[in-house]
Amino acid sequence: MFEIGRVCVKTAGREAGRYCVLVKRENDSTYVVTGPKVLTKVRRRKCNIDHLEPLEMTLKIKSDASDNDVLKAFSDEQLRQLNLKRPTAAEIKAWEAQKSEKERKREARERAEKEKKEREAKEKAGPEKKAAKKPEKTEAKKKAKTEEKK
Amino acid sequence: MRRAQRSRSFRKIRQNTPGGKKKVKLVKKRASRPVCGACKRPLAGTAGGRKNAAKKVSGSRKTPNRMYGGNLCHRCTREMIKERVFKEGA
């Protein structure tokens, strides 16, 4: 029942009773879900399967598709079936301006996390590398010394 | 008893004073808790107390920020949504 592109209704929380689309599978029980927000006021977020009611309708989208791709994937008939209106150009523009700020913040957060992980990995690998390098140097020096003596 | 206290909004309790007299104590009535319209269970996340006390609370604390918030409990809301989906069959 639960697959990427499946249209669902949220049954819990402030977004209860609103339509959303499954975008990405996180694990057995959680999916990333989006309205998108311009269409149904459901934000892009993780959601437990227990809080979703699947419908028969599915969209043709790729895994981790963007909100714009999901918007385009809705046909006019499908929107009519769900009693939804396609947002106007001005609404989409305002939404994208809002979204870009959030995306910037998210990207900055992700970058910081990546750097942190890399630093940690370096710290872990650091002492081992030094230990491995040292004997090489000493061996090279010894060889050089022996050659000089000769 | 003052003139303003002669109203039915007070609950009357008879009390014995240390001097041996009997006195009528006036206490404000207790308000009933808000209840789910379908299952009659007490609603969580709603501002209780008498009307005046409930009014003073901020908007987000009055009712849950959900569809049917303050009228139906979360269980009944979920059932309603599922029923609607089943009927529409979208």
gemmi code that builds the backbone of each chain (N, CA, C; Angstrom):
import gemmi

chains = {
    "A": [
        ("MET", (0.832, -1.213, 0.000), (0.000, 0.000, 0.000), (0.863, 1.258, 0.000)),
        ("PHE", (1.874, 1.264, 0.870), (2.699, 2.462, 0.987), (3.877, 2.372, 0.025)),
        ("GLU", (3.862, 3.254, -0.971), (4.961, 3.305, -1.943), (5.162, 4.764, -2.349)),
        ("ILE", (6.276, 5.020, -3.006), (6.572, 6.404, -3.386), (5.560, 6.883, -4.424)),
        ("GLY", (4.982, 8.055, -4.182), (3.976, 8.616, -5.086), (2.547, 8.382, -4.638)),
        ("ARG", (2.351, 7.587, -3.588), (0.994, 7.311, -3.089), (0.415, 8.552, -2.412)),
        ("VAL", (-0.820, 8.896, -2.766), (-1.502, 10.028, -2.118), (-2.191, 9.518, -0.853)),
        ("CYS", (-2.009, 10.221, 0.252), (-2.563, 9.790, 1.539), (-3.295, 10.955, 2.209)),
        ("VAL", (-4.006, 10.625, 3.273), (-4.607, 11.646, 4.136), (-3.952, 11.537, 5.497)),
        ("LYS", (-3.565, 12.659, 6.066), (-2.983, 12.627, 7.410), (-4.110, 12.531, 8.440)),
        ("THR", (-3.921, 11.681, 9.428), (-5.014, 11.458, 10.392), (-4.670, 11.950, 11.791)),
        ("ALA", (-3.484, 12.507, 11.969), (-3.106, 12.956, 13.313), (-2.407, 14.304, 13.224)),
        ("GLY", (-2.487, 15.069, 14.302), (-1.744, 16.322, 14.390), (-2.441, 17.489, 13.718)),
        ("ARG", (-1.741, 18.600, 13.656), (-2.331, 19.829, 13.128), (-2.676, 19.712, 11.652)),
        ("GLU", (-2.053, 18.743, 10.946), (-2.331, 18.578, 9.526), (-3.350, 17.468, 9.268)),
        ("ALA", (-4.048, 17.022, 10.311), (-5.022, 15.937, 10.172), (-6.116, 16.335, 9.183)),
        ("GLY", (-6.497, 15.391, 8.299), (-7.562, 15.654, 7.337), (-7.066, 16.277, 6.047)),
        ("ARG", (-5.730, 16.436, 5.913), (-5.177, 17.064, 4.706), (-4.456, 16.026, 3.854)),
        ("TYR", (-4.483, 16.262, 2.525), (-3.858, 15.317, 1.603), (-2.347, 15.527, 1.547)),
        ("CYS", (-1.617, 14.421, 1.340), (-0.156, 14.520, 1.174), (0.320, 13.399, 0.260)),
        ("VAL", (1.571, 13.484, -0.176), (2.163, 12.495, -1.089), (3.420, 11.910, -0.453)),
        ("LEU", (3.583, 10.587, -0.567), (4.803, 9.943, -0.055), (5.935, 10.204, -1.037)),
        ("VAL", (7.057, 10.715, -0.540), (8.147, 11.139, -1.423), (9.382, 10.256, -1.277)),
        ("LYS", (9.672, 9.835, -0.045), (10.906, 9.083, 0.168), (10.700, 8.114, 1.330)),
        ("ARG", (11.304, 6.906, 1.200), (11.167, 5.924, 2.270), (12.334, 6.051, 3.228)),
        ("GLU", (12.054, 6.261, 4.503), (13.119, 6.370, 5.512), (13.428, 5.005, 6.116)),
        ("ASN", (12.397, 4.326, 6.627), (12.526, 2.946, 7.092), (11.167, 2.272, 7.006)),
        ("ASP", (11.003, 1.113, 7.669), (9.757, 0.360, 7.512), (8.526, 1.163, 7.920)),
        ("SER", (8.692, 2.052, 8.896), (7.511, 2.710, 9.455), (7.423, 4.205, 9.138)),
        ("THR", (8.467, 4.781, 8.564), (8.420, 6.227, 8.317), (8.715, 6.573, 6.857)),
        ("TYR", (8.018, 7.596, 6.384), (8.209, 8.127, 5.035), (8.372, 9.636, 5.118)),
        ("VAL", (9.060, 10.189, 4.115), (9.051, 11.651, 3.975), (7.818, 12.005, 3.158)),
        ("VAL", (7.106, 13.016, 3.632), (5.799, 13.336, 3.081), (5.773, 14.813, 2.718)),
        ("THR", (5.027, 15.155, 1.649), (4.849, 16.574, 1.326), (3.466, 16.801, 0.732)),
        ("GLY", (2.941, 18.017, 0.902), (1.606, 18.369, 0.392), (1.605, 18.498, -1.123)),
        ("PRO", (2.400, 19.371, -1.716), (3.274, 20.397, -1.115), (2.473, 21.466, -0.365)),
        ("LYS", (3.222, 22.317, 0.353), (2.578, 23.251, 1.265), (1.673, 24.249, 0.531)),
        ("VAL", (2.060, 24.660, -0.706), (1.202, 25.605, -1.449), (-0.140, 24.993, -1.785)),
        ("LEU", (-0.129, 23.663, -2.003), (-1.351, 22.990, -2.450), (-2.260, 22.645, -1.273)),
        ("THR", (-1.710, 21.929, -0.283), (-2.559, 21.375, 0.788), (-2.158, 21.810, 2.191)),
        ("LYS", (-1.128, 22.655, 2.307), (-0.661, 23.135, 3.610), (0.009, 22.049, 4.442)),
        ("VAL", (0.402, 20.934, 3.801), (1.188, 19.926, 4.520), (2.655, 20.178, 4.205)),
        ("ARG", (3.461, 20.342, 5.247), (4.879, 20.648, 5.047), (5.661, 19.390, 4.689)),
        ("ARG", (6.840, 19.595, 4.111), (7.705, 18.453, 3.799), (8.328, 17.976, 5.103)),
        ("ARG", (8.036, 16.736, 5.502), (8.493, 16.249, 6.805), (8.375, 14.724, 6.875)),
        ("LYS", (9.045, 14.162, 7.874), (8.917, 12.721, 8.098), (7.573, 12.442, 8.742)),
        ("CYS", (7.016, 11.256, 8.438), (5.707, 10.928, 9.011), (5.603, 9.419, 9.221)),
        ("ASN", (5.042, 9.031, 10.350), (4.829, 7.613, 10.635), (3.641, 7.100, 9.827)),
        ("ILE", (3.734, 5.835, 9.405), (2.655, 5.218, 8.629), (1.356, 5.198, 9.430)),
        ("ASP", (1.477, 5.037, 10.759), (0.277, 4.976, 11.609), (-0.548, 6.256, 11.521)),
        ("HIS", (0.091, 7.354, 11.108), (-0.603, 8.632, 11.051), (-1.081, 8.963, 9.640)),
        ("LEU", (-1.095, 7.953, 8.755), (-1.490, 8.173, 7.359), (-2.599, 7.203, 6.959)),
        ("GLU", (-3.488, 7.655, 6.095), (-4.522, 6.796, 5.519), (-4.336, 6.829, 3.995)),
        ("PRO", (-3.896, 5.712, 3.388), (-3.601, 5.755, 1.951), (-4.871, 5.803, 1.088)),
        ("LEU", (-4.789, 6.490, -0.050), (-5.874, 6.525, -1.030), (-5.489, 5.666, -2.227)),
        ("GLU", (-6.427, 5.519, -3.161), (-6.131, 4.718, -4.361), (-5.213, 5.468, -5.313)),
        ("MET", (-5.232, 6.790, -5.241), (-4.513, 7.627, -6.189), (-2.991, 7.535, -6.005)),
        ("THR", (-2.261, 7.439, -7.117), (-0.788, 7.491, -7.059), (-0.268, 8.472, -8.104)),
        ("LEU", (0.919, 9.026, -7.833), (1.563, 9.940, -8.772), (2.842, 9.294, -9.282)),
        ("LYS", (3.226, 9.667, -10.517), (4.477, 9.136, -11.057), (5.595, 10.097, -10.696)),
        ("ILE", (6.287, 9.813, -9.621), (7.415, 10.661, -9.216), (8.596, 9.778, -8.822)),
        ("LYS", (9.790, 10.388, -8.870), (10.986, 9.658, -8.456), (11.134, 9.753, -6.936)),
        ("SER", (11.988, 8.884, -6.387), (12.271, 8.960, -4.960), (12.957, 10.279, -4.628)),
        ("ASP", (12.563, 10.893, -3.526), (13.118, 12.174, -3.070), (12.859, 13.289, -4.089)),
        ("ALA", (11.695, 13.247, -4.749), (11.352, 14.289, -5.727), (11.111, 15.614, -5.012)),
        ("SER", (11.398, 16.706, -5.730), (11.207, 18.027, -5.119), (9.722, 18.376, -5.069)),
        ("ASP", (9.387, 19.404, -4.285), (7.988, 19.818, -4.166), (7.426, 20.280, -5.511)),
        ("ASN", (8.270, 20.944, -6.315), (7.818, 21.406, -7.631), (7.468, 20.232, -8.542)),
        ("ASP", (8.281, 19.167, -8.470), (8.002, 17.979, -9.286), (6.675, 17.348, -8.878)),
        ("VAL", (6.416, 17.329, -7.569), (5.162, 16.745, -7.077), (3.975, 17.576, -7.558)),
        ("LEU", (4.162, 18.906, -7.527), (3.085, 19.805, -7.991), (2.765, 19.534, -9.464)),
        ("LYS", (3.833, 19.372, -10.264), (3.640, 19.145, -11.701), (3.003, 17.780, -11.962)),
        ("ALA", (3.293, 16.808, -11.081), (2.806, 15.438, -11.296), (1.292, 15.325, -11.132)),
        ("PHE", (0.689, 16.256, -10.387), (-0.769, 16.237, -10.209), (-1.435, 16.644, -11.516)),
        ("SER", (-2.349, 15.815, -12.039), (-3.129, 16.212, -13.213), (-4.352, 17.004, -12.750)),
        ("ASP", (-4.980, 17.709, -13.701), (-6.157, 18.521, -13.350), (-7.292, 17.661, -12.820)),
        ("GLU", (-7.441, 16.479, -13.400), (-8.517, 15.562, -12.955), (-8.308, 15.123, -11.513)),
        ("GLN", (-7.067, 14.790, -11.217), (-6.741, 14.351, -9.846), (-7.020, 15.455, -8.841)),
        ("LEU", (-6.655, 16.690, -9.224), (-6.900, 17.826, -8.326), (-8.403, 18.022, -8.116)),
        ("ARG", (-9.172, 17.831, -9.187), (-10.628, 17.977, -9.081), (-11.200, 16.913, -8.149)),
        ("GLN", (-10.649, 15.717, -8.265), (-11.111, 14.612, -7.401), (-10.895, 14.929, -5.922)),
        ("LEU", (-9.776, 15.600, -5.632), (-9.432, 15.896, -4.237), (-9.964, 17.254, -3.771)),
        ("ASN", (-10.722, 17.933, -4.658), (-11.245, 19.271, -4.335), (-10.123, 20.258, -4.012)),
        ("LEU", (-9.078, 20.229, -4.840), (-7.953, 21.139, -4.630), (-7.829, 22.073, -5.829)),
        ("LYS", (-7.279, 23.258, -5.578), (-7.059, 24.217, -6.662), (-5.566, 24.352, -6.921)),
        ("ARG", (-5.219, 24.388, -8.204), (-3.797, 24.584, -8.534), (-3.392, 26.003, -8.121)),
        ("PRO", (-2.295, 26.171, -7.376), (-1.914, 27.507, -6.910), (-1.528, 28.418, -8.067)),
        ("THR", (-1.789, 29.730, -7.899), (-1.455, 30.698, -8.939), (0.054, 30.949, -8.948)),
        ("ALA", (0.511, 31.627, -10.013), (1.949, 31.902, -10.166), (2.463, 32.745, -9.006)),
        ("ALA", (1.637, 33.723, -8.579), (2.055, 34.621, -7.493), (2.221, 33.834, -6.190)),
        ("GLU", (1.290, 32.914, -5.967), (1.358, 32.088, -4.739), (2.620, 31.228, -4.732)),
        ("ILE", (2.910, 30.644, -5.903), (4.104, 29.788, -6.005), (5.372, 30.613, -5.780)),
        ("LYS", (5.370, 31.846, -6.330), (6.540, 32.719, -6.196), (6.782, 33.047, -4.714)),
        ("ALA", (5.705, 33.414, -4.023), (5.820, 33.757, -2.604), (6.298, 32.553, -1.798)),
        ("TRP", (5.761, 31.388, -2.151), (6.121, 30.153, -1.450), (7.596, 29.820, -1.653)),
        ("GLU", (8.067, 30.012, -2.935), (9.467, 29.691, -3.227), (10.421, 30.638, -2.505)),
        ("ALA", (10.016, 31.908, -2.402), (10.843, 32.883, -1.683), (10.971, 32.490, -0.217)),
        ("GLN", (9.854, 32.029, 0.330), (9.846, 31.567, 1.717), (10.707, 30.317, 1.869)),
        ("LYS", (10.533, 29.423, 0.876), (11.204, 28.132, 0.939), (12.712, 28.285, 0.841)),
        ("SER", (13.147, 29.254, 0.007), (14.583, 29.389, -0.216), (15.311, 29.721, 1.096)),
        ("GLU", (14.670, 30.554, 1.927), (15.275, 30.883, 3.225), (15.454, 29.633, 4.070)),
        ("LYS", (14.389, 28.826, 4.093), (14.434, 27.601, 4.885), (15.489, 26.651, 4.348)),
        ("GLU", (15.529, 26.549, 2.995), (16.501, 25.641, 2.379), (17.925, 26.059, 2.708)),
        ("ARG", (18.143, 27.386, 2.676), (19.474, 27.883, 3.009), (19.880, 27.442, 4.412)),
        ("LYS", (18.946, 27.588, 5.328), (19.224, 27.190, 6.706), (19.509, 25.702, 6.795)),
        ("ARG", (18.664, 24.926, 6.071), (18.827, 23.465, 6.126), (20.179, 23.048, 5.557)),
        ("GLU", (20.520, 23.683, 4.408), (21.813, 23.361, 3.784), (22.970, 23.679, 4.719)),
        ("ALA", (22.888, 24.837, 5.375), (23.949, 25.239, 6.306), (24.070, 24.218, 7.436)),
        ("ARG", (22.903, 23.758, 7.909), (22.898, 22.773, 8.996), (23.553, 21.461, 8.533)),
        ("GLU", (23.155, 21.039, 7.317), (23.710, 19.789, 6.784), (25.218, 19.894, 6.575)),
        ("ARG", (25.652, 21.074, 6.065), (27.082, 21.274, 5.838), (27.852, 21.163, 7.160)),
        ("ALA", (27.308, 21.805, 8.175), (27.965, 21.794, 9.488), (28.062, 20.358, 10.024)),
        ("GLU", (26.972, 19.593, 9.819), (26.990, 18.199, 10.288), (28.045, 17.385, 9.545)),
        ("LYS", (28.122, 17.606, 8.214), (29.111, 16.884, 7.413), (30.525, 17.177, 7.894)),
        ("GLU", (30.791, 18.471, 8.087), (32.128, 18.884, 8.539), (32.473, 18.251, 9.884)),
        ("LYS", (31.474, 18.214, 10.734), (31.651, 17.619, 12.060), (32.040, 16.144, 11.930)),
        ("LYS", (31.289, 15.445, 11.058), (31.562, 14.019, 10.865), (32.963, 13.798, 10.314)),
        ("GLU", (33.322, 14.634, 9.322), (34.654, 14.503, 8.713), (35.751, 14.725, 9.746)),
        ("ARG", (35.533, 15.751, 10.575), (36.519, 16.058, 11.623), (36.684, 14.872, 12.568)),
        ("GLU", (35.530, 14.335, 12.943), (35.565, 13.181, 13.863), (36.283, 11.990, 13.238)),
        ("ALA", (35.979, 11.771, 11.950), (36.619, 10.658, 11.240), (38.124, 10.863, 11.168)),
        ("LYS", (38.542, 12.136, 10.915), (39.971, 12.439, 10.846), (40.650, 12.207, 12.186)),
        ("GLU", (39.956, 12.648, 13.235), (40.513, 12.476, 14.585), (40.718, 11.003, 14.914)),
        ("LYS", (39.745, 10.204, 14.457), (39.855, 8.755, 14.723), (41.002, 8.139, 13.934)),
        ("ALA", (41.078, 8.542, 12.652), (42.086, 7.946, 11.768), (43.465, 8.543, 12.012)),
        ("GLY", (43.520, 9.758, 12.560), (44.772, 10.499, 12.720), (45.872, 9.738, 13.431)),
        ("PRO", (45.695, 9.344, 14.696), (46.763, 8.678, 15.448), (47.256, 7.387, 14.805)),
        ("GLU", (46.357, 6.646, 14.153), (46.769, 5.394, 13.503), (47.721, 5.675, 12.351)),
        ("LYS", (47.357, 6.738, 11.552), (48.188, 7.073, 10.398), (49.591, 7.464, 10.856)),
        ("LYS", (49.642, 8.311, 11.898), (50.937, 8.767, 12.394), (51.783, 7.581, 12.840)),
        ("ALA", (51.126, 6.658, 13.528), (51.833, 5.475, 14.019), (52.379, 4.668, 12.851)),
        ("ALA", (51.584, 4.643, 11.757), (52.014, 3.866, 10.597), (53.151, 4.560, 9.869)),
        ("LYS", (53.112, 5.912, 9.855), (54.112, 6.647, 9.098), (55.484, 6.633, 9.786)),
        ("LYS", (55.479, 6.705, 11.080), (56.730, 6.853, 11.820), (57.785, 5.790, 11.518)),
        ("PRO", (57.405, 4.519, 11.605), (58.400, 3.489, 11.326), (59.014, 3.591, 9.943)),
        ("GLU", (58.219, 4.017, 8.935), (58.738, 4.176, 7.579), (59.890, 5.177, 7.565)),
        ("LYS", (59.610, 6.318, 8.251), (60.621, 7.374, 8.274), (61.914, 6.845, 8.922)),
        ("THR", (61.748, 6.197, 10.056), (62.919, 5.716, 10.786), (63.698, 4.703, 9.948)),
        ("GLU", (62.958, 3.845, 9.239), (63.639, 2.856, 8.391), (64.437, 3.540, 7.283)),
        ("ALA", (63.785, 4.579, 6.697), (64.453, 5.325, 5.623), (65.725, 5.985, 6.146)),
        ("LYS", (65.614, 6.557, 7.348), (66.786, 7.213, 7.942), (67.909, 6.214, 8.183)),
        ("LYS", (67.508, 5.061, 8.727), (68.511, 4.028, 9.006), (69.246, 3.624, 7.735)),
        ("LYS", (68.446, 3.447, 6.665), (69.028, 3.053, 5.382), (70.031, 4.094, 4.912)),
        ("ALA", (69.593, 5.396, 5.046), (70.458, 6.496, 4.620), (71.766, 6.496, 5.412)),
        ("LYS", (71.637, 6.270, 6.721), (72.817, 6.266, 7.590), (73.772, 5.151, 7.192)),
        ("THR", (73.194, 3.983, 6.993), (74.041, 2.831, 6.623), (74.756, 3.092, 5.308)),
        ("GLU", (74.055, 3.722, 4.374), (74.662, 4.044, 3.085), (75.811, 5.032, 3.259)),
        ("GLU", (75.606, 6.051, 4.141), (76.631, 7.052, 4.415), (77.878, 6.386, 4.991)),
        ("LYS", (77.675, 5.487, 5.932), (78.784, 4.786, 6.576), (79.591, 3.996, 5.558)),
        ("LYS", (78.832, 3.384, 4.636), (79.514, 2.604, 3.608), (80.361, 3.511, 2.731)),
    ],
    "B": [
        ("MET", (-24.966, 38.236, 54.572), (-24.721, 38.053, 53.145), (-24.943, 39.378, 52.397)),
        ("ARG", (-23.924, 39.739, 51.591), (-24.073, 40.973, 50.823), (-25.058, 40.768, 49.675)),
        ("ARG", (-25.565, 41.884, 49.174), (-26.560, 41.827, 48.101), (-25.970, 41.111, 46.864)),
        ("ALA", (-24.690, 41.418, 46.579), (-24.061, 40.856, 45.378), (-23.865, 39.344, 45.480)),
        ("GLN", (-23.860, 38.860, 46.713), (-23.622, 37.417, 46.896), (-24.908, 36.598, 46.793)),
        ("ARG", (-26.032, 37.290, 46.711), (-27.300, 36.554, 46.629), (-27.532, 36.084, 45.193)),
        ("SER", (-26.698, 35.224, 44.716), (-26.890, 34.716, 43.352), (-26.669, 33.213, 43.358)),
        ("ARG", (-27.189, 32.590, 42.346), (-27.118, 31.118, 42.299), (-25.760, 30.637, 41.798)),
        ("SER", (-24.882, 31.571, 41.424), (-23.580, 31.143, 40.928), (-22.663, 30.722, 42.071)),
        ("PHE", (-23.124, 30.886, 43.317), (-22.331, 30.428, 44.472), (-22.896, 29.123, 45.009)),
        ("ARG", (-21.983, 28.278, 45.445), (-22.377, 27.052, 46.143), (-22.344, 27.376, 47.629)),
        ("LYS", (-23.374, 26.927, 48.369), (-23.427, 27.274, 49.795), (-23.000, 26.080, 50.643)),
        ("ILE", (-22.079, 26.327, 51.571), (-21.607, 25.272, 52.474), (-21.852, 25.729, 53.906)),
        ("ARG", (-22.438, 24.873, 54.721), (-22.624, 25.209, 56.139), (-21.366, 24.825, 56.903)),
        ("GLN", (-20.892, 25.757, 57.719), (-19.647, 25.512, 58.453), (-19.819, 25.880, 59.921)),
        ("ASN", (-19.188, 25.102, 60.790), (-19.163, 25.471, 62.217), (-17.931, 26.327, 62.480)),
        ("THR", (-18.128, 27.456, 63.118), (-16.996, 28.330, 63.443), (-16.385, 27.882, 64.782)),
        ("PRO", (-15.144, 28.302, 65.070), (-14.531, 27.949, 66.350), (-15.329, 28.473, 67.543)),
        ("GLY", (-16.084, 29.548, 67.355), (-16.899, 30.106, 68.439), (-18.172, 29.327, 68.685)),
        ("GLY", (-18.421, 28.299, 67.893), (-19.601, 27.486, 68.102), (-20.792, 27.918, 67.269)),
        ("LYS", (-20.605, 28.979, 66.461), (-21.721, 29.419, 65.612), (-21.765, 28.602, 64.322)),
        ("LYS", (-22.908, 28.692, 63.666), (-23.020, 28.069, 62.349), (-23.064, 29.167, 61.297)),
        ("LYS", (-22.270, 28.978, 60.231), (-22.172, 30.015, 59.225), (-22.347, 29.415, 57.833)),
        ("VAL", (-22.824, 30.213, 56.905), (-22.942, 29.754, 55.516), (-21.760, 30.308, 54.724)),
        ("LYS", (-20.982, 29.401, 54.183), (-19.819, 29.823, 53.391), (-20.206, 29.755, 51.915)),
        ("LEU", (-19.773, 30.769, 51.162), (-20.126, 30.803, 49.740), (-18.896, 30.449, 48.902)),
        ("VAL", (-19.043, 29.437, 48.068), (-17.931, 28.989, 47.224), (-18.402, 29.006, 45.778)),
        ("LYS", (-17.498, 29.397, 44.880), (-17.862, 29.395, 43.453), (-18.029, 27.954, 42.971)),
        ("LYS", (-18.969, 27.758, 42.062), (-19.239, 26.398, 41.573), (-18.077, 25.908, 40.707)),
        ("ARG", (-17.932, 24.604, 40.667), (-16.893, 24.009, 39.831), (-17.412, 23.850, 38.410)),
        ("ALA", (-16.544, 24.156, 37.441), (-16.969, 24.016, 36.048), (-16.766, 22.581, 35.584)),
        ("SER", (-17.621, 22.136, 34.671), (-17.458, 20.788, 34.118), (-16.344, 20.815, 33.074)),
        ("ARG", (-15.709, 19.684, 32.880), (-14.605, 19.614, 31.909), (-15.165, 19.514, 30.498)),
        ("PRO", (-14.477, 20.104, 29.515), (-14.915, 19.902, 28.136), (-14.794, 18.435, 27.728)),
        ("VAL", (-15.793, 17.976, 26.971), (-15.921, 16.549, 26.694), (-16.049, 16.326, 25.192)),
        ("CYS", (-15.554, 15.179, 24.719), (-15.647, 14.829, 23.295), (-17.115, 14.677, 22.886)),
        ("GLY", (-17.460, 15.227, 21.722), (-18.848, 15.195, 21.276), (-19.318, 13.812, 20.892)),
        ("ALA", (-18.387, 12.922, 20.559), (-18.791, 11.595, 20.107), (-18.714, 10.559, 21.227)),
        ("CYS", (-17.561, 10.488, 21.907), (-17.368, 9.405, 22.886), (-17.528, 9.876, 24.329)),
        ("LYS", (-17.705, 11.180, 24.545), (-17.956, 11.762, 25.872), (-16.770, 11.634, 26.828)),
        ("ARG", (-15.607, 11.341, 26.303), (-14.411, 11.322, 27.161), (-13.955, 12.755, 27.386)),
        ("PRO", (-13.281, 13.035, 28.508), (-12.756, 14.395, 28.707), (-11.695, 14.720, 27.663)),
        ("LEU", (-11.748, 15.959, 27.157), (-10.827, 16.361, 26.093), (-9.491, 16.798, 26.677)),
        ("ALA", (-8.418, 16.336, 26.056), (-7.079, 16.737, 26.487), (-6.702, 18.037, 25.785)),
        ("GLY", (-5.844, 18.808, 26.428), (-5.290, 20.010, 25.788), (-6.267, 21.153, 25.661)),
        ("THR", (-7.347, 21.145, 26.441), (-8.303, 22.247, 26.392), (-8.240, 23.042, 27.694)),
        ("ALA", (-8.563, 24.329, 27.590), (-8.545, 25.177, 28.780), (-9.789, 24.892, 29.607)),
        ("GLY", (-9.575, 24.447, 30.851), (-10.720, 24.137, 31.709), (-11.104, 25.333, 32.552)),
        ("GLY", (-11.828, 25.088, 33.628), (-12.230, 26.158, 34.550), (-13.499, 26.852, 34.097)),
        ("ARG", (-13.910, 27.894, 34.866), (-15.121, 28.610, 34.514), (-14.856, 29.509, 33.314)),
        ("LYS", (-15.911, 30.050, 32.768), (-15.806, 30.766, 31.497), (-14.740, 31.856, 31.531)),
        ("ASN", (-14.721, 32.611, 32.628), (-13.791, 33.724, 32.727), (-12.350, 33.239, 32.719)),
        ("ALA", (-12.086, 32.146, 33.455), (-10.725, 31.620, 33.547), (-10.272, 31.076, 32.201)),
        ("ALA", (-11.202, 30.414, 31.490), (-10.851, 29.830, 30.199), (-10.579, 30.910, 29.165)),
        ("LYS", (-11.267, 32.067, 29.318), (-11.100, 33.163, 28.354), (-9.698, 33.765, 28.440)),
        ("LYS", (-9.151, 33.786, 29.657), (-7.882, 34.479, 29.875), (-6.683, 33.751, 29.261)),
        ("VAL", (-6.849, 32.450, 28.983), (-5.744, 31.657, 28.427), (-5.503, 32.056, 26.977)),
        ("SER", (-4.252, 31.947, 26.526), (-3.918, 32.308, 25.147), (-4.577, 31.346, 24.167)),
        ("GLY", (-4.703, 31.796, 22.930), (-5.460, 31.052, 21.917), (-4.974, 29.636, 21.697)),
        ("SER", (-3.658, 29.470, 21.654), (-3.136, 28.142, 21.344), (-3.338, 27.169, 22.497)),
        ("ARG", (-3.586, 27.703, 23.695), (-3.788, 26.808, 24.843), (-5.256, 26.477, 25.055)),
        ("LYS", (-6.137, 27.180, 24.346), (-7.570, 26.936, 24.540), (-7.983, 25.579, 23.981)),
        ("THR", (-7.566, 25.306, 22.736), (-7.935, 24.043, 22.084), (-6.748, 23.506, 21.308)),
        ("PRO", (-6.726, 22.198, 21.024), (-5.680, 21.669, 20.166), (-5.795, 22.255, 18.757)),
        ("ASN", (-4.641, 22.454, 18.127), (-4.593, 23.126, 16.819), (-4.859, 22.113, 15.709)),
        ("ARG", (-6.002, 21.482, 15.772), (-6.284, 20.360, 14.879), (-7.707, 20.497, 14.348)),
        ("MET", (-7.977, 19.809, 13.243), (-9.343, 19.722, 12.723), (-10.259, 19.179, 13.829)),
        ("TYR", (-11.393, 19.783, 14.074), (-12.335, 19.431, 15.156), (-11.706, 19.583, 16.547)),
        ("GLY", (-10.598, 20.340, 16.651), (-9.945, 20.507, 17.956), (-10.866, 21.217, 18.935)),
        ("GLY", (-11.020, 20.655, 20.125), (-11.911, 21.253, 21.116), (-13.326, 20.707, 21.053)),
        ("ASN", (-13.654, 19.946, 19.999), (-14.982, 19.339, 19.883), (-14.919, 17.817, 19.918)),
        ("LEU", (-13.932, 17.266, 19.197), (-13.765, 15.809, 19.172), (-12.380, 15.456, 19.701)),
        ("CYS", (-12.254, 14.267, 20.296), (-10.944, 13.813, 20.743), (-10.165, 13.279, 19.537)),
        ("HIS", (-8.867, 13.003, 19.751), (-8.033, 12.609, 18.606), (-8.455, 11.268, 18.018)),
        ("ARG", (-8.989, 10.371, 18.884), (-9.400, 9.056, 18.390), (-10.592, 9.204, 17.441)),
        ("CYS", (-11.577, 9.985, 17.891), (-12.793, 10.155, 17.090), (-12.492, 10.916, 15.802)),
        ("THR", (-11.546, 11.898, 15.873), (-11.165, 12.643, 14.671), (-10.587, 11.694, 13.628)),
        ("ARG", (-9.715, 10.795, 14.101), (-9.085, 9.840, 13.187), (-10.134, 8.945, 12.531)),
        ("GLU", (-11.070, 8.471, 13.354), (-12.124, 7.603, 12.814), (-12.975, 8.333, 11.781)),
        ("MET", (-13.298, 9.608, 12.089), (-14.107, 10.413, 11.165), (-13.397, 10.544, 9.817)),
        ("ILE", (-12.086, 10.840, 9.880), (-11.315, 11.034, 8.647), (-11.286, 9.734, 7.844)),
        ("LYS", (-11.066, 8.614, 8.558), (-10.989, 7.317, 7.868), (-12.327, 6.974, 7.217)),
        ("GLU", (-13.407, 7.262, 7.924), (-14.746, 7.006, 7.364), (-14.956, 7.814, 6.105)),
        ("ARG", (-14.542, 9.093, 6.159), (-14.725, 9.990, 5.025), (-13.947, 9.472, 3.817)),
        ("VAL", (-12.713, 9.043, 4.073), (-11.870, 8.511, 2.991), (-12.525, 7.268, 2.384)),
        ("PHE", (-13.067, 6.403, 3.255), (-13.683, 5.163, 2.806), (-14.909, 5.447, 1.940)),
        ("LYS", (-15.712, 6.465, 2.344), (-16.928, 6.798, 1.606), (-16.591, 7.414, 0.251)),
        ("GLU", (-15.640, 8.367, 0.275), (-15.295, 9.071, -0.979), (-14.563, 8.151, -1.937)),
        ("GLY", (-13.676, 7.316, -1.370), (-12.933, 6.359, -2.196), (-12.070, 7.034, -3.240)),
        ("ALA", (-11.457, 8.165, -2.887), (-10.653, 8.920, -3.865), (-9.361, 8.186, -4.166)),
    ],
}
model = gemmi.Model(1)
for chain_id, residues in chains.items():
    chain = gemmi.Chain(chain_id)
    for i, (resn, *xyz) in enumerate(residues, 1):
        res = gemmi.Residue()
        res.name, res.seqid = resn, gemmi.SeqId(i, " ")
        for name, pos in zip(("N", "CA", "C"), xyz):
            atom = gemmi.Atom()
            atom.name, atom.element = name, gemmi.Element(name[0])
            atom.pos, atom.b_iso = gemmi.Position(*pos), 0.0
            res.add_atom(atom)
        chain.add_residue(res)
    model.add_chain(chain)
structure = gemmi.Structure()
structure.add_model(model)
structure.setup_entities()
